[in-house]
Amino acid sequence: MKALIEFIAGKLVDQPEKIEVSQQEDDETITLELRVAQEDLGKVIGKQGRTARAMRAVLAAAVPGEGKRTRLEIVE
């Protein structure tokens, strides 16, 4: 899942070398934190959050049937 978010974000931003994705996991939730360059933040979020919402939908569909929820946090 981490690689999926890195791939998608890498196609959206101008500075893909500054992408950082960290993953924390507990019993119920998998949380991914996405960090990009300040200049690319708007590209990852998109108009009215549409791009971020689409990334979250793809992430939710990609989770194996473990019964865990996923969260994508875009961090400044």
N, C-alpha and C positions, 0 to 999 in steps of 0.2 A: 504494500500500500504506500509505503514511503517513496518507493521508486516511481509509482504512478503519479503521485503529486509532484515530484521533482520533474518528471517528463512533461506534464501538462503546463506547469508554471514556466518551464524552460522555453516552451514554444510561445509564451505570451510576453515575456520580458525582453528588454534590450540588454540586460547584464545577467545572463544565466549563471555566470561564475559566482555570483553573490547569493544564490539561492541556498537556504539552509532549511532542512526539514528535520525536526526532532519528534520522537514518538514516545509517549508514555502510555502505559497500559495498566489497568486495574481489573478487578473481577468483572465489571459490567461494561466498561467503556475503553475504547482506544482513542486517544487524543493525539492528533498530529498538529504541530505548530509550524507554520510556514513563515519564513522570514525572507524578504526580498529587499533590494535596494530601495531607498526612499522614493526615487524617481519612478520606479516601476510599481509602486503600491497601487496606484489607480488602475493600472492595466490588469492587475490580478483581481481586484475587487469588481471592476466593471461598472457600467451605468446602473445605478440603483441596486448594486450588489448582484447583478444577474450572473456575472462570471463566477463569482464566489459561490453562489447558490448552485450553479451547474457543476462546479468542481465537487461540492458536497454531495450532490446527487450521484455522480459517477463513483465517488468514494463509497457511498452507501451500497451501491449495486455491486461493487467489487469485493465486498467483505464476504469471506467464506461463511458458511452456515454455522458459525460458532455461537450465535445468539448474542453477540456483543454489539453495542451501539458504537458508532464512530462520530468523532467531532473533528472539524477542521477549524483551527484558529489561525487567522492571519494577523501576525504580530508586527507592529511597527518597529 
